[in-house]
Amino acid sequence: MSHHIDENAKDVLLFEAIHPVGKQAFEEVSLNVDLLDHSLVGDELNAKIKHNQVVGVRSKTKITSEVLSANPHLTAIGCFCIGTNQVALEKANELGIPVFNAPYSNTRSVAELVISEMISLSRQIAHKSGLAHQGVWEKTAAGSNEVRGKVLGIVGYGHIGSQVSILAESLGLKVVFYDTIKKLPLGNASSSATLDKLLEKSDFVTLHVPETMETKDMMGKKQFGKMKRGAHLLNLSRGTVVVIDDLVEALKSGQLAGAAVDVFPVEPKSNKDQFDSPLQGVNNVILTPHIGGSTQEAQEAIGHEVSESLIKYIQRGATTGAVNFPQLEIPPLRTGARLLNVHENKPGVLGDINTLISNAGINISAQFLSTDSKIGYLVVDFEDVTKAKELAIEVAKKDVSIKTRVILGHA
């Protein structure tokens, strides 16, 4: 348990060329920022993190349980992307470290790429473009079709899936979707009772699911066999969702007419590393380097959203939007001091802390508490800064305390 009292979180480390607006936002509130254009692993990662309180990552930097155990001092983690599977969320929760992400900011960028790739597959654009680059003039309508009137099956009807649904309908496609959670259909879209039924009727299948034990290898030989012969598959979700060797087999046999893949089970750690995939060289396959959300508009929006969440947590203790932490939306602190305490969620903790406050003779100006199954998050405002700091030391010493911070007001 932590007996350390942290009065600020001045040092921020950002990996993987996060958009400059993120760095700028931190610097505008007088935080020190180190911005790297790549990811790190192992000892190099730990050596870099140990000097910082706040870490920002995209998809390649893995903040594992081992990394977190070696760096329990971390105040917060920001995932500058939609997913948070690159962070060991439960371990971060146990250590009192909230994790923030940007669940909506790149929705439009991914959806637009899905639509463009769907049309490109239907017209064999990648194949014919490649031939033209080699000097081959293959002018033919064979194997090329309009997407209008075709059936698009969307697996996962969340923010991205539903946005794809709207765009696809405007092109004249019939949309069906499958989701494990009951969702309200948008426009004329209809839900499918099972994944198999969606696969059987779709000309295009696009995947928009998170990386979980349930979605791992969810699209393999059996599922490809259930799809229409000549259908197309698009995966811009997570690389573990599709069994790549089975997809190659389905494409080479003609069961599938084409595929667009943006995510892979193993991806290079940087642009300098070699990329290899069994899909390379397969006809009518579009391969992109995990760029679904890689537009200037999306990355700028993500930079704003995640940095804002992290700054609100650093400066006031607000945890709204954290994916692994009790939620508290807290107003800015104008005067005095604010005690922030993460503790094990056990009966009597709040009473014990309030007893400490009472014995210290300190007046409480505001108090907030939120809990989940494992931890509690307590925020208490005081006018007396000196007594608040002394109290924080006593609170941090309690066996159930995990992490304690003090924020000073700036009237």
N, C-alpha and C positions, 0 to 999 in steps of 0.2 A: 504494500500500500504506500501511497505517496505522502511523505511528510514535507515535501517541497512546496513552497508558496511561490507561484509564478505571477508577477504583477503585470506582465505583458507578454506578447508573442511577436517580437520584433523581426524575426528572421524567417523569410519565406523562400522555399526552393521549388522552382517550377521545371518540370521535365518536358521533353518531346516538343519543343518549339511551340508552346502554347501561345496563342495570339497576343501580340504586344499590349493590347488593351488591358489584359489581366495584370501584367507587370505594372502598367501605368496606374491602374486603380489602386494597387497596393502602395506604390510610391507616393501617391497623392495623400495618403493618410500616414505618411512617414514610416512605412515599413521597409526593411531592407530586403531586396529581392535578388536572387540568383537565378538566371534563366538559362537552361541547357537546351540544346537542340536534339538531344538523344536520350535514350533510357540507360539505366545501369542495373547491374545485378550483383548479388553476393556481397563480398566484402567492400567492393567499391561503392555499392548502394548504401550500405550501413555507414561507411566512413563519411559519406556526403550528408546523409540525413541527420547524423548525430549533432551537427552544428546548427540545425534549424528546428523551429517549432511548428511550422506549417508546411505541408508538402502538397504540390499540385501535380497530377499525372494525367496522361491520356490512356490509351489502351495497352501500351507495351510494357510499362513499368509495373512490375508485380509487387504489391505491398502484401507479402505473405504473413502468416502467423509468426514465422521465424523473424522476419524483418521487424514486425511490430513488437515482439518480445525483446528484441535488441534495442528498440527505440521507444520505450514507454513514455518518454518525456514529450512526445508529440502532442500538440494542442488540438490540431484538426487536420483533415485530409480533404482535398478537393479533387474530384474526378471530372476533368474538363471534357466530358463526353456524356453519352446517355447511360452506358453501362457502368456497373460498379463491381463486376465479377473479378476485376484485377486486384481488389482489396479484400482481405480476410475480414469481413464485416463483423462477425461475431466476436472475434478476438479484439477488434478495435472497440467494440461495445464494452467488453470486459475491462479494457484499459481506460475507458472514459474518453475515447477519441471519436468525435462525430465525423461522419463522412458525408460530403455534399456532392451532388452531381447536377447535370443540366438535362432533365428529362425531355424537354420540349424544343430546345433551341435549334437542333439540326433536322427536325422533322421534315420540313419542306425540301431541304437539299436531298435527303435520301429518297423521298417520294418522287422527285423529279428524275433522279437517276434511274429509278425502277421503270418509270414510264418510257424514258428514252431507250433503255436497254431492251425493253419488251418490243418496241417497234424495230429496233436494230436487229434483234434476233429474227423477227418475223420476215424481215427483208434481207437477212444474211449480210448485213452491212460489214461486219468485221471480216468475214471471209472474202467478200468481193473487194473490199478496200485493200486487204493484204495482197490479193492477186494483182490489183491495179498498180500497187507499189512495185511489184515485180515485173510490170510490163504486160501482164495478161489482161485482155479485154473480154470479160465474161458477161456479155449483155444477154440476159435471159430472164423470163418471168417464172421459170420453173423453181418451185420451192419457196416462192415469195408470196406473201399474203398481206392483206390489210388486217389491222387488229379490230376494226369495227365489226360488231356482231359476234365476236369471239367471247369465250368465258374466261374470266380471270379469277383464279382461286387464291384468296389471301389467307395465309396461315398465321394467325396472330393479329387481332383487330384492335390494337392499341393506338397510340398517337400516330405512328407512321403508317400502320396498316389501314387505318380509317382515312388518312390523308390520301394514300394511294387509291383507295376506293372512290373518293370524290373525283380525283383527276381522271381515273379510268372511265368512269361513267360519262364524263364530258366528251370522251373520245368514242363513245358508243359501245363500250364493252358491257357485257353482263357480269356483274360482280357477285360472287359467293364468298363467304368467309367461314373460317372455323377458329374458335377460341375456347379454351378450357373454362373461361369465365363468361357468363351470359352478358352479351353486349347489345346495345341498341343499334340496329342497322341504320346507316346513313343513306339518304337518297333512296334508290330502288334496290340496294344491296339486300341479299338474303343470307341467313345463316345456314350452315350445314350441320346436321346432327353429329356427323363423325368426320374424321380426317379422310377416311377411305372414300366416302361419298364425294367429298370435295375433289379428291384426286381423280376419280373416275369421270367427272364431268368437265374438268378444266382444260383449256387449251394452253394456259399459262398458269404456273403456280409460283407465287412469290412468298418467301418466308420472312416473318417479322416477329421472332420469338426471342426471349432472353436465353442465356446460357444457364441451364439447370440440369439436374440429374435426369429429369423427365424429357428434356429436349435433346440430350446427347444422342447422336446417331439416329435421330427420329426419321430421317430420310435416307433409306438404304435400298437394297435390292428388292425387298418385298414391296416397298412403297412405289418405287419406280415402275415395278411390274403392274401396279394398279392404275397408273396414269394412262391417259389416252396415248396410243401410239402416234408419235409425231408432235407431242406436246413439248413445252419448254419449261425449264426450271430456273428461277432466280433466287439467289441467296445473298442478301445484304444484311443478315442478322449477326450470327456468330459462326465461326469456323467449325465448331464441334457438332453442329446440327446435321451436317451432311457427311455420309460415308463417301469420301472422294473416289476411292477405287470402284465402288459400285456405280457411281455417277459416270465414270469413264466407260465402264462396261455398257451402261444403258445408252450412252451416246454413240459408241462405236457399233452397237448392234442395230441402231436405228429406232430403238424404243422411244428415245427422246431425240428431237430434231435439233436441239440447241440448249445452251445454258449460259447464264451470266453469274459469275461468282466474284464477290468483292471481299470475302473473308475466308480464312483458311485455318486448318487445325494448328499449323505452325507457320508463323510469319517472321520475316526478317526483323531484327531489332532496330535497324536504321536503313536509310536509303543506300548506304554503302555496301550492305550485305547482299549476297546472292539470293535470288528467289527461285525455288524449284517446286514444281507441282506436276503430278501425273496428268493434269488437264492440259498441259502445254502441248501444242501441236494438234489437239483434237479439233475437228472441223466444227465451225459455227459455235465456238465457245468464246465468250467475252471474259477476259480476266482483268480485274482492276485491283490496284494495291490498297485495299481498305480505305476507299475515298468516298464512301457513301455520304458522310457528313463533312467532307473536306471541300467546302466552299468558303470564300472569304466572308460571306454573310453569316454562315453558320458558325464558323470559328470565332468571329467577332462577338456574336450573340452569346456563345458559350463562355468566352472570356469575361464578358460583362456579368453573366448570371452567376457563375461559380465564384468569381472574385467577390462579388457583392455578398453572397451568402457567407463566405469565409470572413470577410471584414465585419459583417454584422455579428458573427460569433466572437471574433477577437475583441471587438470594441464594446459590445453590450451583452454578449452571452446568448443571443437569439439562436435557436436551433431549428427554426422552421425550414423544412425541406431536407433535413438530414435523413438519410435512409436507414440508419441503424441506431437511432438515439431518441430519447423522449423529446417531444416537440414543445417548445416554449417560444412564443413571440413576445419579446420584451422591449419596452421603450428605451430610448437612449438614457444614459445616466448623466444628469446635469451637474450635480454636486455630490459630495460625500464619497463613499466607497461601496462597491458591489462585491459581495462574496458569492463565488460560484463553486459549488461542491457536487462532485459525482460520487455516489456511494452505492454500496450493495443494497439491493431492495429487500430490506429486512424490517420486521415490525419494530416500531419504537425509535427509529433513527431520527425522525423529525422532532419528536419529543425530547430526545437527548440533546440535540443541537439547540433547540429553543431553551432548554435548561441552562446550557452554557451561556447563551445570549443573556438570559435573565440574570444569572449570577454575575455576569460582567457589567451589568447595569447599562446596557446599550439599548437605545430606542430603535425599533425597526420602522423604517419608512415605507417599505414594500417587501412582499415575500411571494415567491412563485415556486411551485413544485410540480414536476411531471415524472412519471415512472413508466418503465416497461417491466417485463417479467424478471429481468436480472438486475437492472440498475435504477437508481433514482437520481434526478437532477434537480438540485435545490439552488435557488437564486434569492439572495437577501440583500436589501439596500439599507445602508446606515448613513447617518450624517457625520458621525465621529470617525474620521479616517484612521487615527492612531489606534483607537480601541478595536476598529474593524480588522486591522492588520494583526493585532494581538490575538483576536478571536479566531482568525483564519488559521493561525498556527495551532491552536488547540483543536480546532475542527479537523485539521489535516492529520493530527495524531491519532484520531479515533480508528480503531481496527477496521471499521466498515468503509472508511474513506478511501476512495480510489484516486481522485485527482481534485486539487483545490486551487482556485485562482482568485486573485483580487484585481478588480478593475477600478481605477480612480476616475471620478467625475471631472468633466471639463466644462465648467459653467461658461 
